[in-house]
Amino acid sequence: MLQKIVKGLQFADLHVNRVLTVAVGVLVFFCMILITCSIAGRYLFGTPVPSADEISETVLVLVIFLPLAYIDRQGGHLRIMLLYSRLSEGWQNVCDILAKVLALLLLSLMTWQTLLYALHSWACNEISWGMVPTPLWIPKFGIFFGCLLFSLHVLGSLGIKVKNFVRRVS
């Protein structure tokens, strides 16, 4: 029963993060078109697209934080290989588990604080200064959502690492 739940969560983790990564790609394309139109509008018509900078900033925040779990799943985060590669497989697993525990602690704190930050922004209806005022709670909730997904992913991968380590030891 527990194994089916874990498999379901891994499946959800993979597919939610794939969808978010594709959505981020679409946002990058949209941002590229927006900036191109703004530059063309500035040179051809003497006026840029209103609030293109603010929209680009929001998109940039989402592009950075939403695909964090997918990048980790693909092994895209950095490791210091100078020391790590010289360790035995058992010690590499211990280092991986310690790194996941520390990451989970820090990400949990970051998730909690970004939630408070986003809720405060939403409660006071914080908006950006620009030609077209945009609500700032949207990118702040994007940061929270990205941190939450990354925390859940790290928690799941920590469980898998610990399970595999216990199997090898026993």
C-alpha positions, 0 to 999 in steps of 0.5 A: 500500500505504502509503495503504491502511494510512493509510486503515485507521488513520484509520478505526480512529482515528475509530471507536475514538474514537467508541465511547469517546465514546459509552462516556464518555456512558454513564459520565456518565449512570451517574455522574449516576444514582449521585450522584442515588441517593446524595443520595436515600439520604442524605435518605430513608434516612440513608445514602448509596450506599457509595463513590459519591464514589470511583466518581464520581472514577474516572468523572470521570478517564475522562470527561476523558481518554478523549475527547481524541482525538475532541475534537481530531478535531472541532476542539474544542481551543482556538486563539488566533485573534487572531494565527492568523486574520491569517496566510496559509494557508501560515503557518497550516499551518506553525503547525499543524505546529509545534503538532502537533510540540510536542503530540506531544512533550508527549503522548509524555512524558505517555503514558510517565509515566502508564504508569509511574504506572499500572504502579506503582499496579497493582504495589503494589495501590494502593486508595482509602480509602473504605467500599468500597476501589476499585483506583486503577490503573483510572483511572490506566490510563484516563489512560494509554489516553486519552493514548496514543490522543491521541498516536497521533491527533496523530501521524496528523494531523501526518503528514497536515498535513505531507503536505498542506503538502509537496504545496502547496509543491511 
